[in-house]
Amino acid sequence: MNERESFFDAIGGEIEEILRAYVAVPSVTGTDGEREATRFFLDFFSTVPYFRAHRDHCGAYPLPGDPLARSVGWALAKGRGRETVVLIHHSDVVGVEDFRRCREEAFSPADLERALLFLREDLPDEARRDLESGRFLFGRGSCDMKGGGAIQMALLRRWSLAEREGNLLLLALPDEENLSAGMRAALRLLLDLQEKWGLDYRLMVDSEPHQRKDPERGLLSVGSVGKLMPFVYVRGSLSHAGKVFEGFNPLNLLCAVVRKTEGSPSFIDCRDGEASPPPTWLHLKDGKERYDVSMPLSAYGYFSVLTLGKGPAEVLEQVRQVCLEAFDDVLSDLQGSWDHFCRTTGRSPSSLPWRPRVMSFGELLDEARRRGGESFERSRAAREEDLKREMLSGRLSLAEGNRVLIEGLSEAVDDGRPHVVYGLLPPYYPHRSNGLLPHQEEPLAGLGENLALFARESWDQPYDVEAYYTGISDMSYSGIADGKAVAQVLSATMPLFPSVYDLPLEALSRLSMACINIGPWGKDFHKMTERVFREDLVDRTPRLLLRAIETVLGGERSPAPGRERRRDDVL
């Protein structure tokens, strides 16, 4: 058996054993279970000889001010030199509300398989075939993404058994499914470890699952799509429902904005033959708290925009133009309706008083300051501090806190004229692709293509290489090219930045490294039939991952103290 095959001897059984135990931890985002996932991670490495001998190479990094007291689990296998590969995976999972009669089995792959076999006739055809084939492992988090996490944990365990060139650092991140609080905190952890150990971060490897259009073709991603969440707040003019033309209904205008943006091709970002999915609205409501026969005074919503190359300023300018166009369209329609009403009732036509008025959050704040002076600043500061406490404690969502804040500012400038306020709601994910990085020297240049060639030569399977992982991932935080410009835009357009939503852009700029997603094939993310392809899980993805690590850092060297292979080190 050669050296490489010795490394992989029985690793598939080890990976599956880790995964089943990892899945058994119900680490649903925003619950205490996330702490249990970090404890599982630390307990696992506490039994590894290298980490028993080097206890300061593994730990938990607390998320600052986190109401759930969550932490980033980390483990570092030190070798020779400074070059370092960073492995990341998120340890949180989505809830199990859609599991219906199988909720109790959701976190046990064996129990869930038995339950699904009993219900097989109710499953979609493809899911039923995959279940009966035995080629997929089912369970909440099996695919997204504890499967990738189990692979990384098994590989780091074996990597630590011998002295090697370079360093391998593994991060287990909470909260990816919500605001990526784990990865945002990990940016400062990475700087701390870099300073302490003199690390040179060369590559970040995520192991999110990949989806396939063709079951015979795998997928590698050398970047990650960006994400922005523009919000739109509309302030109207109140009127009785029987006096339609005396008021201005904000729902009319907000719905016009929705119609111009939902699925709009103008927001699709195209780069090098790839395209981002179009935007979609995630929330929409008026400001009424109870029924009456008046129009609502305000309406508010936010939508998701995915980017491949557009920056926040460019997207927000599009939002501004859409709001102006929608305002013009609504006023034109209203005027036409009013003219028709006048003709029908024998009145003299006249011009309605409304005019387009669109401003960014920063522009709204400046106007409120001009009008309110020092007394406004004092009351605003106190109100925002109250809102901050409510949001950081989890008693108030960021979206609702943002709405309340904008509502208060709009009231401060309200002169009866309808207006639109736009800006950004957290989170912000920068788009990231190795193709956008400055010239890369070997071995990082062409890493995706080299891995695809390795897969074809090793097991005769083609792999496609895409510039962007479009499922949104923590790879977005492998670096940023224009951190200062982004900071200026966020400060002017994101009300909750940085007091509530902390994104350490300076750290992100300093940590810039290449990235790649190498994960197993999976299906039905976030659904009851979530599953991961066993062959990828236990064999192919580990080989690709090790190949990427060795390409950047080099292969195995002689054993070192605390790293001698023992009989019980290989399961």
HELIX and SHEET records of a PDB file:
HELIX    1   1 GLU A    3  PHE A    8  1                                   6    
HELIX    2   2 ILE A   11  VAL A   23  1                                  13    
HELIX    3   3 GLY A   33  SER A   46  1                                  14    
HELIX    4   4 PRO A   49  ALA A   53  1                                   5    
HELIX    5   5 ARG A   55  HIS A   57  5                                   3    
HELIX    6   6 GLU A   97  GLU A  105  5                                   9    
HELIX    7   7 PRO A  109  PHE A  118  1                                  10    
HELIX    8   8 ARG A  120  ASP A  122  5                                   3    
HELIX    9   9 ASP A  125  SER A  133  1                                   9    
HELIX   10  10 LYS A  146  TRP A  159  1                                  14    
HELIX   11  11 ALA A  181  TRP A  197  1                                  17    
HELIX   12  12 VAL A  244  GLU A  246  5                                   3    
HELIX   13  13 PRO A  250  THR A  261  1                                  12    
HELIX   14  14 PRO A  265  PHE A  267  5                                   3    
HELIX   15  15 PRO A  312  THR A  345  1                                  34    
HELIX   16  16 PHE A  361  LEU A  392  1                                  32    
HELIX   17  17 LEU A  398  VAL A  413  1                                  16    
HELIX   18  18 ASN A  434  LEU A  436  5                                   3    
HELIX   19  19 LEU A  447  TRP A  459  1                                  13    
HELIX   20  20 ASP A  474  SER A  478  5                                   5    
HELIX   21  21 GLY A  483  THR A  493  1                                  11    
HELIX   22  22 LEU A  505  ARG A  510  1                                   6    
HELIX   23  23 ARG A  534  GLU A  535  1                                   2    
HELIX   24  24 ASP A  536  ARG A  540  3                                   5    
HELIX   25  25 THR A  541  LEU A  553  1                                  13    
HELIX   26  26 ARG A  567  ASP A  569  5                                   3    
SHEET    1   A 6 CYS A  58  PRO A  62  0                                        
SHEET    2   A 6 SER A  71  ALA A  77 -1                                        
SHEET    3   A 6 GLU A 165  LEU A 173 -1                                        
SHEET    4   A 6 ARG A  80  HIS A  90  1                                        
SHEET    5   A 6 ASP A 200  ASP A 206  1                                        
SHEET    6   A 6 ALA A 514  ASN A 517  1                                        
SHEET    1   B 3 PHE A 136  PHE A 138  0                                        
SHEET    2   B 3 ARG A 531  PHE A 533 -1                                        
SHEET    3   B 3 GLY A 522  LYS A 523 -1                                        
SHEET    1   C 2 GLY A 218  SER A 221  0                                        
SHEET    2   C 2 TYR A 463  GLU A 466  1                                        
SHEET    1   D 2 GLY A 223  SER A 224  0                                        
SHEET    2   D 2 ARG A 432  SER A 433 -1                                        
SHEET    1   E 5 GLY A 226  LEU A 228  0                                        
SHEET    2   E 5 SER A 298  THR A 307 -1                                        
SHEET    3   E 5 PRO A 230  ARG A 235 -1                                        
SHEET    4   E 5 HIS A 419  LEU A 424 -1                                        
SHEET    5   E 5 VAL A 358  SER A 360  1                                        
SHEET    1   F 3 GLY A 226  LEU A 228  0                                        
SHEET    2   F 3 SER A 298  THR A 307 -1                                        
SHEET    3   F 3 THR A 280  ASP A 286 -1                                        
SHEET    1   G 2 CYS A 270  ARG A 271  0                                        
SHEET    2   G 2 GLU A 274  ALA A 275 -1                                        
END                                                                             
